[in-house]
């Protein structure tokens, strides 16, 4: 009965707003009422014609009519939009924000929403192109009754996601790690490669194995919209701390390489291994998220798509996953050092709210650290294989540049850095997105069927 009687509203019909609208409709909710910017009204009506989803001109019409309203807009614009439409929400209604950063959302809701309106917010920890089934969906009961919270769960069950209950503060701490710092690492890789004027899969220095994962996930991120990542990083106080430490870890490890202090580098890297993963120095890790067999499957996916598209040369042979050439893997050494320094438990974040990309990032880091000999080889390569030194230098410079953009809260600098790198990789992004999507699907399938 409630699916016929309840009015559900969405303010903001970008990619995620549309995903929610269609999922709600498909689940049988009969009264889904949406709006976008007023100047988009006519186009929105055309787009939704015949879908059963009702388009209205502005947020006032959504707020006045709906029992549950979701703001699905960029975190940076939320204060302005809520100040405009917040007072119009009907008495006893429930309001949510589907924003990726909750600190500004909490502030805007507390400032502009009437006291007789509940605040039970949410956040789907994946992009609009990812099937939400089984993915984490954070639910935050900030100001609502148990009965209202149960209603929201019934509504959001339409996405078939895995509900995770958090507070606003806990959400921002976890997403800083699972999203903002993870994205910063891949953004840094891309910037470093672009500054070297190198397509890494064509240089011959990065064949197979975990390098293949890093390359294609990096390009997948550059194939998305810059403002999604900017909001996650620049508006989240916890992200500033973590991105700054990631750059610091990269820099400090690189300085040990330059100093030729192999023993100190090994000591620091293995301290991170013990602190993050809990393995003794001579103990081999088991039950890792990514196996040798999975890396071979990733390589096969890339080879097949490269051949089908006829755009990139063949990648490495699958056997190179098992015996890759020496590599410092500074990006992975730095993330473990960052977690260790900040005393972050990435497995706890993996359990709570792992995004598909974070699960992959965690997987390749864990894979590198699982075998002491594999990790020792990375340290030896960092110290003695000088052909990687220029790549590592570009990585450190890029990491510090991204950290400064985040630290200063500079959206324009962030935008320019993103677009500059994106332009370099633009001819390869469509294909890379296809490879990355299939890798993520393969890992999801493997996690469901271990």
Residue, then its C-alpha position, 0 to 999 in steps of 0.5 A: x500500500x505504501x508504494x502506491x501512497x508515499x511520494x518520493x522526491x529527488x532534487x538533482x537529476x544527474x547520473x546518480x539521481x537518475x539511477x535512484x529514480x529508475x531503481x525506485x520506479x522499477x521496485x514498484x514505487x508509483x509516485x517518484x517526483x523529481x526535478x533538476x535545475x529550472x532551466x533543465x525542466x523541458x529537457x527533463x520532461x522529454x527524457x522522462x516521458x513515458x517512464x512513469x517518473x514525474x518531472x516538476x519545475x523546481x525543488x519547492x514542488x518536490x519538497x511540498x509534495x513528498x514524504x521522503x526527499x533526497x538531494x542528489x547534487x554536488x556537495x559544493x552546491x548543497x548549502x545554496x540549494x538547501x537554503x533555497x528549498x529547505x523551508x518548503x519541506x512538508x511537516x513530518x517528512x524525511x530528508x536525505x542527502x546522497x552526497x559523498x561528503x557529509x560535513x557540509x551536508x550536515x551543516x546545511x541540513x541543520x541550518x535550513x531544514x525545519x525542526x519538524x523534518x527528519x534527517x536520515x541521510x544516505x550515500x551509495x559508495x559506487x558510481x552510476x555505471x556500477x550495478x548497486x546490487x550488493x554494493x555498500x549503501x551508507x545510512x545515517x539516522x541523524x534526526x529521525x525515529x526508528x519507524x522513520x528509519x525503517x521506512x527509509x530502509x524499505x525505500x532504499x532496499x529498491x537498490x538491493x545494496x548492502x546497508x551500512x549504518x554510520x554517523x556523519x563523522x564516521x562516514x567522512x573518516x571511512x570515505x576519506x580512505x576508501x575514496x579520497x586517498x584511493x582516488x588521489x593515488x590513481x590521480x597521482x599515477x596518471x599525472x606522473x605518467x603524463x608528465x613523463x609523456x608515457x603511455x605506461x602499457x606501451x613503454x615495456x617497463x610495466x607489463x602484466x600483474x599488478x601494474x595492469x590493475x594500476x594502469x587501467x583503474x587509473x585511466x578509469x578514474x580519468x574517464x569520469x567527471x572531475x568534480x566527483x573526486x574534487x568534492x570527495x577530497x576538498x570538502x572532507x576534513x579527514x581527506x585533507x589529513x590522509x591525502x597530505x600523509x600519502x604525499x608525505x609517505x611517498x616523499x619520505x620513502x623516496x628520500x630513503x631511496x635517494x640516500x641509498x639507505x636500504x636498511x632503513x627503507x626495508x625497516x620502514x616498509x616491513x614495519x608497515x607490513x606488520x602494523x597494517x597486515x599483522x604479518x611477521x617479517x618472515x610470514x607469508x600472508x594468506x587469503x588475499x583479495x587478489x591471487x596470481x590466478x586473478x591477475x592472469x585473468x585480468x591480463x587476459x581481459x586486457x589482451x582480449x579487449x585490446x585486440x578487439x578494439x585494435x587500438x593498443x598493442x597486446x599486453x604482456x603474456x599472462x605468465x608475466x603476472x607471476x614473474x614480473x620485472x623489478x619495480x619499486x611500486x612506490x605508490x603501494x609502499x606509500x599507501x601502506x606507510x600512510x595507513x600505518x602512520x595514521x593508524x588506519x585499519x583498511x580492513x575495517x574500512x573494507x568491511x564497512x564501506x568498500x567501493x569497487x575501486x578501493x577493494x581492487x586497490x586494497x587487493x593489489x597492495x595486500x598482494x605486494x605485501x603478502x610475500x616477504x620476498x616479493x616485498x623485499x624485491x620491491x625495496x631492492x628495485x627502489x634502491x638499486x634499479x635506477x631506471x625507475x628513479x625518474x618515474x618515482x620522482x615524477x610520482x612524488x612531485x605529482x603526489x605533493x601537487x595533488x596534496x596541495x590542491x586538496x590542502x588549499x581547498x582549491x577546486x580550480x587547481x584540482x580541475x586544471x590538474x585533472x583536465x591536463x592529465x585527462x587530455x593526455x590520456x583522452x584517446x585511450x579512455x573509452x577502451x581503458x574504461x571497458x577493461x577496468x569495468x571488466x576487471x572490477x566485475x571479475x573481482x566482484x564475481x570472485x569475492x561472491x564465489x571464493 
